[in-house]
Amino acid sequence: MKRRQGHIPLGPPRKGKRHTGAILLVLSFLALGAAVPHLKAAKLPLPEGDPADAILVPAGGEKRIAEGFRAWKEGKGRHLFILGAGREATLERILPGKPDLAASDLERIHIEAWSENTLENAVSARAAVTEHRFGKVILVTSGYHVARAYLALRTILPEEVAISVIPVWPDGKGKSAWWRIPVLYFTEGWKYWGYRILLRWK
């Protein structure tokens, strides 16, 4: 019996191929969903012009506080607020060797201890902004955290308050080893969408 040449099999594709296609589709959706917030965050304004009234630094991420302090020392903001520093926080503890400042400078550094997450950081920032009637602030936080932290601030702070950002990038050493970066960006991207849903009901 001769074999048929050029035979084209008919019928539905094999289950394995269908499953592979579905998995790839889900992974593509998850990757795109995580990427969109970070692409939007890349377009946020950087500080320019006159100094801001305050620099807001959510504690917790590598190099955030040091970068916020540096920006404050350079005169980019009049006040420095370190948010969520912890109950036992002191300036000497969170900025070793840095608090050798004039009394007038120390009066412009504020350490807030009670907030424990990004949303609470924003609520704490609102209290400071309202009390001091600030009109312009700078957010200093990790690059992967910018999208969610900015969303929380923009939602919680009064609309008339201008917000610019200084992203803090890891140096690839220690806690921020290269393999952690994709995971951080992925999880933060989806946390952003969770905040979008949560903050709609604010």
Steps between C-alpha positions, in 0.01 A plus 500: 500500500642837396531792743304808414730793427425851629236380741365787716350381829157638576327556832569709811861572608657281759424583863866565575520776240177660626629499857834651396322778310275576798794510739693736272194725472459517879871570553493776239199657670668486841824650367321779315281579799805529723691713247235766431525679839878525472477637146259766627726577796792566266309804367444662841660843548843539656574790735573830326479870569468636851555269799204293613339562836581146609675179402303187593693175546315175581743298714579138430668487160873484441665845474170694510576696815859573398381630162226709658750648745739578214224676304406698812862600561520619139208732568238325288251515788465715812377222728588130509236251614604138558178299508450170679843494664385284792428556867864489606627726222742783568693712254827346615362151446362553151774735381818394683754780510267747327322689782789743564281787387410845622194527722316690225562209262393236751168681540429429133554123523191307611491131586158335498479164677145363483429425132580146388413483130477715187141605558567599861810692382271702273253568783788618720628721219156656461499599868837674458402668173173627643654621826779693329298599192754358260436550130789308346661173613756252372455124541828311542462123482632187332457488124278191520284668766441832320179403321312380809637767738417780255149361446440496877631855545315639199176350628540597866660845472296805401472543123677836503821353647762444230695172524830419327711189549861393550532125430769315695673228300678200657871447445467125440671407826383348825124506551429619147674217316409481133268200535271690739437792267256330256308354795474841668378669182250222431350496850495880527331526162211285619490666842443823306183357344386385843544855625310634200202289602537578871538876454195528275292471814697759700 
